[in-house]
């Protein structure tokens, strides 16, 4: 399946909203049942709804005030590529974390993500 620019915009917006609100149902609805989530290129991916939901649940315990913004995105066939930035406050320390990253989403015939790969850099500042 190919995805158009507007469809990619919608998918990325829903991804951001699900992360910002820690909405596990909306989060899982983005992914196919056996999706792969590659947060770290040197580690095995998270695979399937249970592991991907657990990832968001873990984030909800450590992150507060999440803000996610897509800077620019591109579409090539069934792949969405996007540059993004995000920020959040660490729940335990109140430190501010800023992230800048790039993500690729491989979209299946049902319009859901089959494979997500992301790369990012982090800057963390002490709570003030």
Secondary structure, DSSP 4 states (H G I P E B T S, - for coil): ----HHHHHHHHHHHHHHHHHT-HHHHHHTEEEEEEEESSTTSPPEEHHHHHHHHHHHHHHHEEEEEEEEEEEEEETTEEEEEEEEEEEETTT--EEEEEEEEEEEE-TTSSEEEEEEEEEEEEE---
